[in-house]
Amino acid sequence: MTRVTLLSQADCALCEHAKKVLARVGEDHPIEVTEIDLASPQGRDLAGRARVMFAPGVLLDGRPFGYGRLSERKLRRALARQHT
């Protein structure tokens, strides 16, 4: 099971896109998604440590994966590598 942390914010079209991508990928890969508001103290702390410049930010098992528009292909490749 891969823990996915999604750093998101309100009224964010890219965040909504990321949620849809994670839902689709979750049908094929064992992931557990935790969403954290980027404006919260925990969200700001995580974003600073992961060098997330803007929402949405994605961490895989606590490690920075990316921010901005989430690539479904890149995410699937990363998850496939973790589970081989």
C-alpha positions as CSV (number, residue, x, y, z in Angstrom):
1,M,0.0,0.0,0.0
2,T,1.4,3.4,-1.0
3,R,0.5,6.4,1.1
4,V,-0.4,9.3,-1.1
5,T,-0.6,12.8,0.5
6,L,-2.4,15.4,-1.6
7,L,-1.7,19.0,-0.6
8,S,-4.7,20.9,-2.0
9,Q,-6.5,24.2,-1.6
10,A,-10.1,25.5,-2.2
11,D,-11.2,26.6,-5.7
12,C,-8.3,24.8,-7.3
13,A,-9.0,23.2,-10.7
14,L,-5.7,21.4,-10.7
15,C,-6.6,20.0,-7.3
16,E,-9.8,18.6,-8.6
17,H,-7.9,17.1,-11.6
18,A,-5.5,15.5,-9.2
19,K,-8.3,14.0,-7.1
20,K,-9.8,12.4,-10.3
21,V,-6.4,11.0,-11.4
22,L,-5.9,9.5,-7.9
23,A,-9.3,8.0,-8.0
24,R,-8.6,6.3,-11.4
25,V,-5.2,5.2,-10.3
26,G,-6.6,3.8,-7.1
27,E,-8.7,1.4,-9.0
28,D,-5.5,-0.3,-10.3
29,H,-3.0,0.3,-7.5
30,P,-3.2,-0.1,-3.7
31,I,-3.0,3.5,-2.6
32,E,-4.3,5.3,0.5
33,V,-4.9,9.0,-0.1
34,T,-4.8,11.7,2.6
35,E,-5.8,15.2,1.6
36,I,-4.3,18.1,3.6
37,D,-5.2,21.8,3.1
38,L,-2.2,23.7,1.9
39,A,-3.3,26.7,4.0
40,S,-3.3,24.7,7.2
41,P,-0.2,24.7,9.5
42,Q,0.4,21.0,8.7
43,G,0.0,21.7,5.0
44,R,2.4,24.7,5.0
45,D,5.0,22.6,6.9
46,L,4.8,19.7,4.6
47,A,4.9,22.0,1.5
48,G,8.0,23.7,2.8
49,R,9.8,20.4,3.5
50,A,8.7,18.9,0.2
51,R,9.4,22.1,-1.8
52,V,5.9,22.3,-3.1
53,M,5.6,25.6,-4.8
54,F,1.9,25.6,-5.5
55,A,-1.1,23.3,-5.3
56,P,-1.7,20.5,-5.7
57,G,1.3,18.9,-4.2
58,V,1.7,15.1,-4.1
59,L,3.9,13.0,-1.8
60,L,4.3,9.3,-2.1
61,D,5.1,7.6,1.2
62,G,6.1,11.0,2.5
63,R,8.5,11.7,-0.3
64,P,8.0,14.6,-2.8
65,F,6.5,13.4,-6.1
66,G,5.5,16.6,-7.7
67,Y,3.2,19.6,-7.8
68,G,0.9,21.4,-10.3
69,R,-0.9,19.3,-12.9
70,L,-0.6,15.6,-11.9
71,S,0.5,13.3,-14.7
72,E,-1.4,10.1,-14.5
73,R,1.2,8.3,-16.7
74,K,4.1,9.4,-14.4
75,L,2.2,8.4,-11.3
76,R,1.3,5.0,-12.7
77,R,5.0,4.4,-13.7
78,A,6.2,5.4,-10.2
79,L,3.7,3.1,-8.5
80,A,4.6,0.2,-10.8
81,R,8.2,0.6,-9.9
82,Q,7.4,0.6,-6.2
83,H,5.5,-2.7,-6.5
84,T,8.0,-4.7,-8.6
